Amino acid sequence: MSFIRKITDEPVRTEHMRGGAGYILAKPILNGREEMYEKGRVFQHTIIEPGCEIGLHKHEGEAETYYLIKGSGIYYRDDEKVRINAGDITFCADGESHGFMNDTDETAEIIALILFK
C-alpha cells in the first residue's frame, strides 16, 4: 500500500464543525482507518479562518492531538480556555472534551491526529 500523494485537491469544507461557529477546511493527510492500519481515523491539515471554530466535543475510545502550525487561538479543554500559539501541541485524552476557536484576524492551521485507545 505504499504511495506518494500530493495534496492538490480543494480542501473539504465543513460548516459548524462540532457545533462551532463558521466552518473549517480540511485536507486529509491519510485517508481514514485503512491507511492508518485501524489505529486511528483522522490525520489531517485543518484550516480555521478568523471567527471560526471547532466546537467543544468529547472523545470516547480515542484521543486527539492538535499541532498548531500557524496562527493562534483559544483552546477549549473541558471547562478551561487557554491561548495557544503556533508551535504548541495539545492532547485530548479518552473521555475528555476539547475544541478550538480562532479569535484572531489571521488564519490558523492545525495538524489533527485522532488515534484509537
Jmol script that loads the backbone (N, CA, C; Angstrom):
load data "model"
ATOM      1  N   MET A   1       0.823  -1.190   0.000  1.00  0.00           N
ATOM      2  CA  MET A   1       0.000   0.000   0.000  1.00  0.00           C
ATOM      3  C   MET A   1       0.867   1.254   0.000  1.00  0.00           C
ATOM      4  N   SER A   2       2.097   1.162  -0.390  1.00  0.00           N
ATOM      5  CA  SER A   2       2.953   2.352  -0.441  1.00  0.00           C
ATOM      6  C   SER A   2       2.406   3.341  -1.444  1.00  0.00           C
ATOM      7  N   PHE A   3       2.608   4.617  -1.173  1.00  0.00           N
ATOM      8  CA  PHE A   3       2.157   5.636  -2.118  1.00  0.00           C
ATOM      9  C   PHE A   3       2.899   6.937  -1.868  1.00  0.00           C
ATOM     10  N   ILE A   4       2.821   7.785  -2.849  1.00  0.00           N
ATOM     11  CA  ILE A   4       3.246   9.182  -2.729  1.00  0.00           C
ATOM     12  C   ILE A   4       2.028   9.985  -3.120  1.00  0.00           C
ATOM     13  N   ARG A   5       1.654  10.920  -2.275  1.00  0.00           N
ATOM     14  CA  ARG A   5       0.447  11.706  -2.518  1.00  0.00           C
ATOM     15  C   ARG A   5       0.814  13.186  -2.491  1.00  0.00           C
ATOM     16  N   LYS A   6       0.297  13.899  -3.437  1.00  0.00           N
ATOM     17  CA  LYS A   6       0.407  15.355  -3.430  1.00  0.00           C
ATOM     18  C   LYS A   6      -0.964  15.904  -3.055  1.00  0.00           C
ATOM     19  N   ILE A   7      -0.992  16.751  -2.063  1.00  0.00           N
ATOM     20  CA  ILE A   7      -2.273  17.307  -1.633  1.00  0.00           C
ATOM     21  C   ILE A   7      -2.581  18.501  -2.532  1.00  0.00           C
ATOM     22  N   THR A   8      -3.299  18.208  -3.611  1.00  0.00           N
ATOM     23  CA  THR A   8      -3.627  19.251  -4.585  1.00  0.00           C
ATOM     24  C   THR A   8      -5.118  19.513  -4.655  1.00  0.00           C
ATOM     25  N   ASP A   9      -5.920  18.605  -4.094  1.00  0.00           N
ATOM     26  CA  ASP A   9      -7.373  18.775  -4.130  1.00  0.00           C
ATOM     27  C   ASP A   9      -7.792  19.943  -3.260  1.00  0.00           C
ATOM     28  N   GLU A  10      -8.940  20.496  -3.603  1.00  0.00           N
ATOM     29  CA  GLU A  10      -9.521  21.546  -2.773  1.00  0.00           C
ATOM     30  C   GLU A  10      -9.844  20.954  -1.403  1.00  0.00           C
ATOM     31  N   PRO A  11      -9.666  21.719  -0.343  1.00  0.00           N
ATOM     32  CA  PRO A  11      -9.998  21.206   0.980  1.00  0.00           C
ATOM     33  C   PRO A  11     -11.511  20.972   1.107  1.00  0.00           C
ATOM     34  N   VAL A  12     -11.873  20.064   2.002  1.00  0.00           N
ATOM     35  CA  VAL A  12     -13.276  19.780   2.288  1.00  0.00           C
ATOM     36  C   VAL A  12     -13.768  20.800   3.305  1.00  0.00           C
ATOM     37  N   ARG A  13     -14.855  21.476   2.977  1.00  0.00           N
ATOM     38  CA  ARG A  13     -15.432  22.490   3.870  1.00  0.00           C
ATOM     39  C   ARG A  13     -16.526  21.850   4.722  1.00  0.00           C
ATOM     40  N   THR A  14     -16.424  22.037   6.040  1.00  0.00           N
ATOM     41  CA  THR A  14     -17.441  21.546   6.964  1.00  0.00           C
ATOM     42  C   THR A  14     -17.996  22.728   7.743  1.00  0.00           C
ATOM     43  N   GLU A  15     -19.286  22.945   7.622  1.00  0.00           N
ATOM     44  CA  GLU A  15     -19.951  24.024   8.345  1.00  0.00           C
ATOM     45  C   GLU A  15     -20.203  23.608   9.799  1.00  0.00           C
ATOM     46  N   HIS A  16     -20.041  24.544  10.713  1.00  0.00           N
ATOM     47  CA  HIS A  16     -20.366  24.367  12.133  1.00  0.00           C
ATOM     48  C   HIS A  16     -19.787  23.074  12.702  1.00  0.00           C
ATOM     49  N   MET A  17     -18.482  22.891  12.510  1.00  0.00           N
ATOM     50  CA  MET A  17     -17.804  21.679  12.994  1.00  0.00           C
ATOM     51  C   MET A  17     -18.026  21.497  14.485  1.00  0.00           C
ATOM     52  N   ARG A  18     -18.591  20.379  14.839  1.00  0.00           N
ATOM     53  CA  ARG A  18     -18.881  20.039  16.240  1.00  0.00           C
ATOM     54  C   ARG A  18     -19.696  21.134  16.929  1.00  0.00           C
ATOM     55  N   GLY A  19     -20.569  21.813  16.170  1.00  0.00           N
ATOM     56  CA  GLY A  19     -21.424  22.857  16.723  1.00  0.00           C
ATOM     57  C   GLY A  19     -20.760  24.210  16.823  1.00  0.00           C
ATOM     58  N   GLY A  20     -19.564  24.348  16.297  1.00  0.00           N
ATOM     59  CA  GLY A  20     -18.827  25.607  16.379  1.00  0.00           C
ATOM     60  C   GLY A  20     -19.292  26.625  15.356  1.00  0.00           C
ATOM     61  N   ALA A  21     -18.850  27.852  15.527  1.00  0.00           N
ATOM     62  CA  ALA A  21     -19.191  28.946  14.618  1.00  0.00           C
ATOM     63  C   ALA A  21     -18.455  28.787  13.295  1.00  0.00           C
ATOM     64  N   GLY A  22     -19.088  29.210  12.216  1.00  0.00           N
ATOM     65  CA  GLY A  22     -18.432  29.258  10.915  1.00  0.00           C
ATOM     66  C   GLY A  22     -18.178  27.887  10.322  1.00  0.00           C
ATOM     67  N   TYR A  23     -16.968  27.705   9.821  1.00  0.00           N
ATOM     68  CA  TYR A  23     -16.620  26.479   9.109  1.00  0.00           C
ATOM     69  C   TYR A  23     -15.128  26.178   9.279  1.00  0.00           C
ATOM     70  N   ILE A  24     -14.746  24.956   8.919  1.00  0.00           N
ATOM     71  CA  ILE A  24     -13.334  24.596   8.822  1.00  0.00           C
ATOM     72  C   ILE A  24     -13.083  24.066   7.425  1.00  0.00           C
ATOM     73  N   LEU A  25     -11.829  24.081   7.018  1.00  0.00           N
ATOM     74  CA  LEU A  25     -11.400  23.463   5.768  1.00  0.00           C
ATOM     75  C   LEU A  25     -10.426  22.360   6.133  1.00  0.00           C
ATOM     76  N   ALA A  26     -10.618  21.170   5.567  1.00  0.00           N
ATOM     77  CA  ALA A  26      -9.777  20.022   5.931  1.00  0.00           C
ATOM     78  C   ALA A  26      -9.147  19.403   4.694  1.00  0.00           C
ATOM     79  N   LYS A  27      -7.852  19.121   4.818  1.00  0.00           N
ATOM     80  CA  LYS A  27      -7.098  18.415   3.786  1.00  0.00           C
ATOM     81  C   LYS A  27      -6.568  17.132   4.419  1.00  0.00           C
ATOM     82  N   PRO A  28      -7.140  15.963   4.072  1.00  0.00           N
ATOM     83  CA  PRO A  28      -6.649  14.715   4.660  1.00  0.00           C
ATOM     84  C   PRO A  28      -5.185  14.472   4.305  1.00  0.00           C
ATOM     85  N   ILE A  29      -4.425  14.007   5.295  1.00  0.00           N
ATOM     86  CA  ILE A  29      -3.045  13.586   5.071  1.00  0.00           C
ATOM     87  C   ILE A  29      -3.057  12.076   4.823  1.00  0.00           C
ATOM     88  N   LEU A  30      -3.724  11.351   5.710  1.00  0.00           N
ATOM     89  CA  LEU A  30      -4.021   9.938   5.480  1.00  0.00           C
ATOM     90  C   LEU A  30      -5.541   9.818   5.401  1.00  0.00           C
ATOM     91  N   ASN A  31      -6.012   8.966   4.517  1.00  0.00           N
ATOM     92  CA  ASN A  31      -7.451   8.820   4.297  1.00  0.00           C
ATOM     93  C   ASN A  31      -8.037   7.682   5.120  1.00  0.00           C
ATOM     94  N   GLY A  32      -8.368   7.979   6.352  1.00  0.00           N
ATOM     95  CA  GLY A  32      -9.138   7.070   7.177  1.00  0.00           C
ATOM     96  C   GLY A  32      -8.413   5.877   7.754  1.00  0.00           C
ATOM     97  N   ARG A  33      -9.236   4.981   8.276  1.00  0.00           N
ATOM     98  CA  ARG A  33      -8.770   3.841   9.065  1.00  0.00           C
ATOM     99  C   ARG A  33      -7.821   2.920   8.308  1.00  0.00           C
ATOM    100  N   GLU A  34      -8.127   2.644   7.036  1.00  0.00           N
ATOM    101  CA  GLU A  34      -7.293   1.704   6.290  1.00  0.00           C
ATOM    102  C   GLU A  34      -5.857   2.197   6.183  1.00  0.00           C
ATOM    103  N   GLU A  35      -5.679   3.453   5.814  1.00  0.00           N
ATOM    104  CA  GLU A  35      -4.322   3.999   5.694  1.00  0.00           C
ATOM    105  C   GLU A  35      -3.659   4.189   7.051  1.00  0.00           C
ATOM    106  N   MET A  36      -4.444   4.153   8.127  1.00  0.00           N
ATOM    107  CA  MET A  36      -3.894   4.290   9.480  1.00  0.00           C
ATOM    108  C   MET A  36      -3.828   2.931  10.176  1.00  0.00           C
ATOM    109  N   TYR A  37      -3.928   1.847   9.411  1.00  0.00           N
ATOM    110  CA  TYR A  37      -3.860   0.485   9.935  1.00  0.00           C
ATOM    111  C   TYR A  37      -4.823   0.261  11.104  1.00  0.00           C
ATOM    112  N   GLU A  38      -6.025   0.849  10.987  1.00  0.00           N
ATOM    113  CA  GLU A  38      -7.076   0.697  12.005  1.00  0.00           C
ATOM    114  C   GLU A  38      -6.662   1.224  13.383  1.00  0.00           C
ATOM    115  N   LYS A  39      -5.653   2.078  13.433  1.00  0.00           N
ATOM    116  CA  LYS A  39      -5.171   2.645  14.702  1.00  0.00           C
ATOM    117  C   LYS A  39      -5.762   4.023  14.973  1.00  0.00           C
ATOM    118  N   GLY A  40      -6.414   4.605  13.964  1.00  0.00           N
ATOM    119  CA  GLY A  40      -6.995   5.924  14.113  1.00  0.00           C
ATOM    120  C   GLY A  40      -7.933   6.219  12.972  1.00  0.00           C
ATOM    121  N   ARG A  41      -8.528   7.437  13.018  1.00  0.00           N
ATOM    122  CA  ARG A  41      -9.495   7.778  11.973  1.00  0.00           C
ATOM    123  C   ARG A  41      -9.262   9.135  11.323  1.00  0.00           C
ATOM    124  N   VAL A  42      -8.431   9.985  11.912  1.00  0.00           N
ATOM    125  CA  VAL A  42      -8.183  11.304  11.332  1.00  0.00           C
ATOM    126  C   VAL A  42      -6.707  11.641  11.432  1.00  0.00           C
ATOM    127  N   PHE A  43      -6.147  12.057  10.308  1.00  0.00           N
ATOM    128  CA  PHE A  43      -4.820  12.676  10.256  1.00  0.00           C
ATOM    129  C   PHE A  43      -4.948  13.693   9.138  1.00  0.00           C
ATOM    130  N   GLN A  44      -5.111  14.973   9.513  1.00  0.00           N
ATOM    131  CA  GLN A  44      -5.426  15.982   8.511  1.00  0.00           C
ATOM    132  C   GLN A  44      -4.849  17.344   8.851  1.00  0.00           C
ATOM    133  N   HIS A  45      -4.754  18.162   7.819  1.00  0.00           N
ATOM    134  CA  HIS A  45      -4.374  19.568   7.912  1.00  0.00           C
ATOM    135  C   HIS A  45      -5.690  20.347   7.960  1.00  0.00           C
ATOM    136  N   THR A  46      -5.921  21.042   9.057  1.00  0.00           N
ATOM    137  CA  THR A  46      -7.182  21.753   9.280  1.00  0.00           C
ATOM    138  C   THR A  46      -6.935  23.257   9.248  1.00  0.00           C
ATOM    139  N   ILE A  47      -7.736  23.974   8.471  1.00  0.00           N
ATOM    140  CA  ILE A  47      -7.608  25.418   8.319  1.00  0.00           C
ATOM    141  C   ILE A  47      -8.823  26.068   8.967  1.00  0.00           C
ATOM    142  N   ILE A  48      -8.572  27.018   9.867  1.00  0.00           N
ATOM    143  CA  ILE A  48      -9.642  27.671  10.610  1.00  0.00           C
ATOM    144  C   ILE A  48      -9.513  29.172  10.415  1.00  0.00           C
ATOM    145  N   GLU A  49     -10.451  29.725   9.691  1.00  0.00           N
ATOM    146  CA  GLU A  49     -10.441  31.156   9.379  1.00  0.00           C
ATOM    147  C   GLU A  49     -10.828  31.976  10.612  1.00  0.00           C
ATOM    148  N   PRO A  50     -10.512  33.287  10.607  1.00  0.00           N
ATOM    149  CA  PRO A  50     -10.906  34.154  11.721  1.00  0.00           C
ATOM    150  C   PRO A  50     -12.408  34.059  12.005  1.00  0.00           C
ATOM    151  N   GLY A  51     -12.742  33.973  13.290  1.00  0.00           N
ATOM    152  CA  GLY A  51     -14.132  33.904  13.712  1.00  0.00           C
ATOM    153  C   GLY A  51     -14.738  32.508  13.639  1.00  0.00           C
ATOM    154  N   CYS A  52     -13.992  31.541  13.157  1.00  0.00           N
ATOM    155  CA  CYS A  52     -14.495  30.171  13.029  1.00  0.00           C
ATOM    156  C   CYS A  52     -13.941  29.306  14.160  1.00  0.00           C
ATOM    157  N   GLU A  53     -14.604  28.153  14.373  1.00  0.00           N
ATOM    158  CA  GLU A  53     -14.156  27.294  15.469  1.00  0.00           C
ATOM    159  C   GLU A  53     -14.556  25.841  15.268  1.00  0.00           C
ATOM    160  N   ILE A  54     -13.871  25.001  16.013  1.00  0.00           N
ATOM    161  CA  ILE A  54     -14.249  23.607  16.209  1.00  0.00           C
ATOM    162  C   ILE A  54     -14.891  23.593  17.589  1.00  0.00           C
ATOM    163  N   GLY A  55     -16.183  23.299  17.648  1.00  0.00           N
ATOM    164  CA  GLY A  55     -16.904  23.354  18.917  1.00  0.00           C
ATOM    165  C   GLY A  55     -16.412  22.336  19.930  1.00  0.00           C
ATOM    166  N   LEU A  56     -16.688  22.616  21.190  1.00  0.00           N
ATOM    167  CA  LEU A  56     -16.319  21.721  22.283  1.00  0.00           C
ATOM    168  C   LEU A  56     -16.982  20.362  22.058  1.00  0.00           C
ATOM    169  N   HIS A  57     -16.176  19.297  22.084  1.00  0.00           N
ATOM    170  CA  HIS A  57     -16.697  17.948  21.873  1.00  0.00           C
ATOM    171  C   HIS A  57     -15.870  16.950  22.678  1.00  0.00           C
ATOM    172  N   LYS A  58     -16.508  15.825  23.016  1.00  0.00           N
ATOM    173  CA  LYS A  58     -15.892  14.805  23.855  1.00  0.00           C
ATOM    174  C   LYS A  58     -15.411  13.635  23.007  1.00  0.00           C
ATOM    175  N   HIS A  59     -14.258  13.083  23.390  1.00  0.00           N
ATOM    176  CA  HIS A  59     -13.717  11.902  22.714  1.00  0.00           C
ATOM    177  C   HIS A  59     -13.957  10.670  23.581  1.00  0.00           C
ATOM    178  N   GLU A  60     -14.498   9.634  22.958  1.00  0.00           N
ATOM    179  CA  GLU A  60     -14.787   8.372  23.638  1.00  0.00           C
ATOM    180  C   GLU A  60     -14.069   7.262  22.885  1.00  0.00           C
ATOM    181  N   GLY A  61     -13.182   6.536  23.557  1.00  0.00           N
ATOM    182  CA  GLY A  61     -12.463   5.434  22.934  1.00  0.00           C
ATOM    183  C   GLY A  61     -11.341   5.867  22.006  1.00  0.00           C
ATOM    184  N   GLU A  62     -10.987   7.126  22.098  1.00  0.00           N
ATOM    185  CA  GLU A  62      -9.944   7.683  21.228  1.00  0.00           C
ATOM    186  C   GLU A  62      -9.365   8.929  21.875  1.00  0.00           C
ATOM    187  N   ALA A  63      -8.271   9.424  21.320  1.00  0.00           N
ATOM    188  CA  ALA A  63      -7.635  10.658  21.792  1.00  0.00           C
ATOM    189  C   ALA A  63      -7.270  11.492  20.578  1.00  0.00           C
ATOM    190  N   GLU A  64      -7.207  12.814  20.766  1.00  0.00           N
ATOM    191  CA  GLU A  64      -6.857  13.696  19.649  1.00  0.00           C
ATOM    192  C   GLU A  64      -5.747  14.655  20.040  1.00  0.00           C
ATOM    193  N   THR A  65      -4.809  14.813  19.109  1.00  0.00           N
ATOM    194  CA  THR A  65      -3.713  15.763  19.253  1.00  0.00           C
ATOM    195  C   THR A  65      -3.872  16.851  18.205  1.00  0.00           C
ATOM    196  N   TYR A  66      -3.679  18.105  18.622  1.00  0.00           N
ATOM    197  CA  TYR A  66      -3.597  19.234  17.700  1.00  0.00           C
ATOM    198  C   TYR A  66      -2.161  19.742  17.734  1.00  0.00           C
ATOM    199  N   TYR A  67      -1.595  19.986  16.569  1.00  0.00           N
ATOM    200  CA  TYR A  67      -0.309  20.665  16.447  1.00  0.00           C
ATOM    201  C   TYR A  67      -0.606  21.940  15.669  1.00  0.00           C
ATOM    202  N   LEU A  68      -0.578  23.075  16.365  1.00  0.00           N
ATOM    203  CA  LEU A  68      -0.886  24.365  15.744  1.00  0.00           C
ATOM    204  C   LEU A  68       0.339  24.824  14.961  1.00  0.00           C
ATOM    205  N   ILE A  69       0.234  24.813  13.628  1.00  0.00           N
ATOM    206  CA  ILE A  69       1.393  25.145  12.791  1.00  0.00           C
ATOM    207  C   ILE A  69       1.384  26.595  12.327  1.00  0.00           C
ATOM    208  N   LYS A  70       0.219  27.274  12.465  1.00  0.00           N
ATOM    209  CA  LYS A  70       0.141  28.674  12.053  1.00  0.00           C
ATOM    210  C   LYS A  70      -0.945  29.361  12.860  1.00  0.00           C
ATOM    211  N   GLY A  71      -0.658  30.590  13.283  1.00  0.00           N
ATOM    212  CA  GLY A  71      -1.657  31.401  13.964  1.00  0.00           C
ATOM    213  C   GLY A  71      -1.741  31.148  15.448  1.00  0.00           C
ATOM    214  N   SER A  72      -2.877  31.553  16.019  1.00  0.00           N
ATOM    215  CA  SER A  72      -3.141  31.352  17.442  1.00  0.00           C
ATOM    216  C   SER A  72      -4.650  31.346  17.648  1.00  0.00           C
ATOM    217  N   GLY A  73      -5.049  31.003  18.853  1.00  0.00           N
ATOM    218  CA  GLY A  73      -6.478  30.976  19.165  1.00  0.00           C
ATOM    219  C   GLY A  73      -6.711  30.459  20.568  1.00  0.00           C
ATOM    220  N   ILE A  74      -7.976  30.227  20.866  1.00  0.00           N
ATOM    221  CA  ILE A  74      -8.380  29.741  22.180  1.00  0.00           C
ATOM    222  C   ILE A  74      -8.647  28.239  22.095  1.00  0.00           C
ATOM    223  N   TYR A  75      -7.946  27.480  22.928  1.00  0.00           N
ATOM    224  CA  TYR A  75      -8.145  26.040  23.016  1.00  0.00           C
ATOM    225  C   TYR A  75      -9.054  25.774  24.203  1.00  0.00           C
ATOM    226  N   TYR A  76     -10.160  25.077  23.934  1.00  0.00           N
ATOM    227  CA  TYR A  76     -11.070  24.676  24.999  1.00  0.00           C
ATOM    228  C   TYR A  76     -10.620  23.312  25.513  1.00  0.00           C
ATOM    229  N   ARG A  77     -10.487  23.194  26.813  1.00  0.00           N
ATOM    230  CA  ARG A  77     -10.124  21.925  27.451  1.00  0.00           C
ATOM    231  C   ARG A  77     -11.089  21.719  28.602  1.00  0.00           C
ATOM    232  N   ASP A  78     -12.092  20.862  28.372  1.00  0.00           N
ATOM    233  CA  ASP A  78     -13.182  20.681  29.323  1.00  0.00           C
ATOM    234  C   ASP A  78     -13.757  22.059  29.657  1.00  0.00           C
ATOM    235  N   ASP A  79     -13.656  22.539  30.898  1.00  0.00           N
ATOM    236  CA  ASP A  79     -14.231  23.836  31.280  1.00  0.00           C
ATOM    237  C   ASP A  79     -13.225  24.977  31.229  1.00  0.00           C
ATOM    238  N   GLU A  80     -12.029  24.731  30.740  1.00  0.00           N
ATOM    239  CA  GLU A  80     -10.954  25.719  30.730  1.00  0.00           C
ATOM    240  C   GLU A  80     -10.730  26.267  29.320  1.00  0.00           C
ATOM    241  N   LYS A  81     -10.302  27.529  29.241  1.00  0.00           N
ATOM    242  CA  LYS A  81      -9.921  28.148  27.967  1.00  0.00           C
ATOM    243  C   LYS A  81      -8.477  28.615  28.088  1.00  0.00           C
ATOM    244  N   VAL A  82      -7.648  28.226  27.093  1.00  0.00           N
ATOM    245  CA  VAL A  82      -6.223  28.540  27.127  1.00  0.00           C
ATOM    246  C   VAL A  82      -5.803  29.079  25.763  1.00  0.00           C
ATOM    247  N   ARG A  83      -5.038  30.170  25.731  1.00  0.00           N
ATOM    248  CA  ARG A  83      -4.493  30.674  24.460  1.00  0.00           C
ATOM    249  C   ARG A  83      -3.361  29.764  24.026  1.00  0.00           C
ATOM    250  N   ILE A  84      -3.403  29.325  22.758  1.00  0.00           N
ATOM    251  CA  ILE A  84      -2.294  28.565  22.189  1.00  0.00           C
ATOM    252  C   ILE A  84      -1.787  29.301  20.954  1.00  0.00           C
ATOM    253  N   ASN A  85      -0.523  29.068  20.632  1.00  0.00           N
ATOM    254  CA  ASN A  85       0.147  29.757  19.533  1.00  0.00           C
ATOM    255  C   ASN A  85       0.856  28.749  18.638  1.00  0.00           C
ATOM    256  N   ALA A  86       1.230  29.192  17.435  1.00  0.00           N
ATOM    257  CA  ALA A  86       1.958  28.329  16.507  1.00  0.00           C
ATOM    258  C   ALA A  86       3.117  27.658  17.238  1.00  0.00           C
ATOM    259  N   GLY A  87       3.241  26.348  17.038  1.00  0.00           N
ATOM    260  CA  GLY A  87       4.274  25.564  17.695  1.00  0.00           C
ATOM    261  C   GLY A  87       3.768  24.804  18.903  1.00  0.00           C
ATOM    262  N   ASP A  88       2.588  25.166  19.419  1.00  0.00           N
ATOM    263  CA  ASP A  88       2.026  24.468  20.578  1.00  0.00           C
ATOM    264  C   ASP A  88       1.342  23.174  20.137  1.00  0.00           C
ATOM    265  N   ILE A  89       1.381  22.189  21.036  1.00  0.00           N
ATOM    266  CA  ILE A  89       0.741  20.897  20.825  1.00  0.00           C
ATOM    267  C   ILE A  89      -0.220  20.662  21.981  1.00  0.00           C
ATOM    268  N   THR A  90      -1.432  20.210  21.647  1.00  0.00           N
ATOM    269  CA  THR A  90      -2.414  19.877  22.676  1.00  0.00           C
ATOM    270  C   THR A  90      -2.745  18.392  22.568  1.00  0.00           C
ATOM    271  N   PHE A  91      -3.192  17.812  23.674  1.00  0.00           N
ATOM    272  CA  PHE A  91      -3.590  16.409  23.692  1.00  0.00           C
ATOM    273  C   PHE A  91      -4.885  16.293  24.466  1.00  0.00           C
ATOM    274  N   CYS A  92      -5.895  15.718  23.845  1.00  0.00           N
ATOM    275  CA  CYS A  92      -7.186  15.478  24.477  1.00  0.00           C
ATOM    276  C   CYS A  92      -7.328  13.973  24.650  1.00  0.00           C
ATOM    277  N   ALA A  93      -7.276  13.507  25.891  1.00  0.00           N
ATOM    278  CA  ALA A  93      -7.318  12.081  26.189  1.00  0.00           C
ATOM    279  C   ALA A  93      -8.738  11.523  26.077  1.00  0.00           C
ATOM    280  N   ASP A  94      -8.830  10.212  26.013  1.00  0.00           N
ATOM    281  CA  ASP A  94     -10.097   9.497  26.009  1.00  0.00           C
ATOM    282  C   ASP A  94     -10.956   9.959  27.190  1.00  0.00           C
ATOM    283  N   GLY A  95     -12.208  10.316  26.912  1.00  0.00           N
ATOM    284  CA  GLY A  95     -13.125  10.752  27.958  1.00  0.00           C
ATOM    285  C   GLY A  95     -13.096  12.236  28.244  1.00  0.00           C
ATOM    286  N   GLU A  96     -12.175  12.976  27.624  1.00  0.00           N
ATOM    287  CA  GLU A  96     -12.079  14.421  27.823  1.00  0.00           C
ATOM    288  C   GLU A  96     -12.697  15.162  26.644  1.00  0.00           C
ATOM    289  N   SER A  97     -12.935  16.461  26.845  1.00  0.00           N
ATOM    290  CA  SER A  97     -13.517  17.312  25.810  1.00  0.00           C
ATOM    291  C   SER A  97     -12.550  18.417  25.433  1.00  0.00           C
ATOM    292  N   HIS A  98     -12.659  18.854  24.181  1.00  0.00           N
ATOM    293  CA  HIS A  98     -11.821  19.969  23.724  1.00  0.00           C
ATOM    294  C   HIS A  98     -12.454  20.621  22.493  1.00  0.00           C
ATOM    295  N   GLY A  99     -11.885  21.754  22.090  1.00  0.00           N
ATOM    296  CA  GLY A  99     -12.289  22.492  20.892  1.00  0.00           C
ATOM    297  C   GLY A  99     -11.290  23.609  20.655  1.00  0.00           C
ATOM    298  N   PHE A 100     -11.505  24.374  19.585  1.00  0.00           N
ATOM    299  CA  PHE A 100     -10.583  25.456  19.242  1.00  0.00           C
ATOM    300  C   PHE A 100     -11.348  26.583  18.564  1.00  0.00           C
ATOM    301  N   MET A 101     -11.075  27.819  18.965  1.00  0.00           N
ATOM    302  CA  MET A 101     -11.684  28.990  18.343  1.00  0.00           C
ATOM    303  C   MET A 101     -10.592  29.936  17.857  1.00  0.00           C
ATOM    304  N   ASN A 102     -10.702  30.335  16.593  1.00  0.00           N
ATOM    305  CA  ASN A 102      -9.786  31.341  16.050  1.00  0.00           C
ATOM    306  C   ASN A 102     -10.394  32.706  16.329  1.00  0.00           C
ATOM    307  N   ASP A 103      -9.910  33.348  17.373  1.00  0.00           N
ATOM    308  CA  ASP A 103     -10.417  34.673  17.764  1.00  0.00           C
ATOM    309  C   ASP A 103      -9.501  35.795  17.270  1.00  0.00           C
ATOM    310  N   THR A 104      -8.670  35.497  16.260  1.00  0.00           N
ATOM    311  CA  THR A 104      -7.724  36.485  15.741  1.00  0.00           C
ATOM    312  C   THR A 104      -8.144  36.944  14.346  1.00  0.00           C
ATOM    313  N   ASP A 105      -7.339  37.815  13.757  1.00  0.00           N
ATOM    314  CA  ASP A 105      -7.586  38.299  12.392  1.00  0.00           C
ATOM    315  C   ASP A 105      -6.811  37.509  11.342  1.00  0.00           C
ATOM    316  N   GLU A 106      -6.095  36.454  11.771  1.00  0.00           N
ATOM    317  CA  GLU A 106      -5.285  35.652  10.849  1.00  0.00           C
ATOM    318  C   GLU A 106      -5.775  34.213  10.814  1.00  0.00           C
ATOM    319  N   THR A 107      -5.551  33.548   9.717  1.00  0.00           N
ATOM    320  CA  THR A 107      -5.901  32.142   9.573  1.00  0.00           C
ATOM    321  C   THR A 107      -5.055  31.288  10.518  1.00  0.00           C
ATOM    322  N   ALA A 108      -5.695  30.304  11.152  1.00  0.00           N
ATOM    323  CA  ALA A 108      -4.987  29.326  11.984  1.00  0.00           C
ATOM    324  C   ALA A 108      -4.962  27.996  11.238  1.00  0.00           C
ATOM    325  N   GLU A 109      -3.872  27.247  11.419  1.00  0.00           N
ATOM    326  CA  GLU A 109      -3.757  25.945  10.770  1.00  0.00           C
ATOM    327  C   GLU A 109      -3.275  24.924  11.785  1.00  0.00           C
ATOM    328  N   ILE A 110      -3.958  23.776  11.782  1.00  0.00           N
ATOM    329  CA  ILE A 110      -3.694  22.716  12.753  1.00  0.00           C
ATOM    330  C   ILE A 110      -3.475  21.405  12.007  1.00  0.00           C
ATOM    331  N   ILE A 111      -2.526  20.626  12.483  1.00  0.00           N
ATOM    332  CA  ILE A 111      -2.439  19.227  12.074  1.00  0.00           C
ATOM    333  C   ILE A 111      -3.166  18.460  13.183  1.00  0.00           C
ATOM    334  N   ALA A 112      -4.223  17.733  12.808  1.00  0.00           N
ATOM    335  CA  ALA A 112      -5.048  16.988  13.767  1.00  0.00           C
ATOM    336  C   ALA A 112      -4.834  15.491  13.571  1.00  0.00           C
ATOM    337  N   LEU A 113      -4.687  14.779  14.687  1.00  0.00           N
ATOM    338  CA  LEU A 113      -4.499  13.325  14.662  1.00  0.00           C
ATOM    339  C   LEU A 113      -5.400  12.704  15.715  1.00  0.00           C
ATOM    340  N   ILE A 114      -6.286  11.789  15.274  1.00  0.00           N
ATOM    341  CA  ILE A 114      -7.134  11.034  16.199  1.00  0.00           C
ATOM    342  C   ILE A 114      -6.717   9.574  16.130  1.00  0.00           C
ATOM    343  N   LEU A 115      -6.316   9.047  17.309  1.00  0.00           N
ATOM    344  CA  LEU A 115      -5.917   7.649  17.432  1.00  0.00           C
ATOM    345  C   LEU A 115      -6.876   6.927  18.380  1.00  0.00           C
ATOM    346  N   PHE A 116      -7.128   5.643  18.113  1.00  0.00           N
ATOM    347  CA  PHE A 116      -7.990   4.850  18.965  1.00  0.00           C
ATOM    348  C   PHE A 116      -7.245   4.425  20.214  1.00  0.00           C
ATOM    349  N   LYS A 117      -7.985   4.284  21.301  1.00  0.00           N
ATOM    350  CA  LYS A 117      -7.413   3.851  22.576  1.00  0.00           C
ATOM    351  C   LYS A 117      -7.071   2.383  22.519  1.00  0.00           C
TER     352      LYS A 117
END
end "model"
wireframe off; spacefill off
backbone 0.3
color backbone group
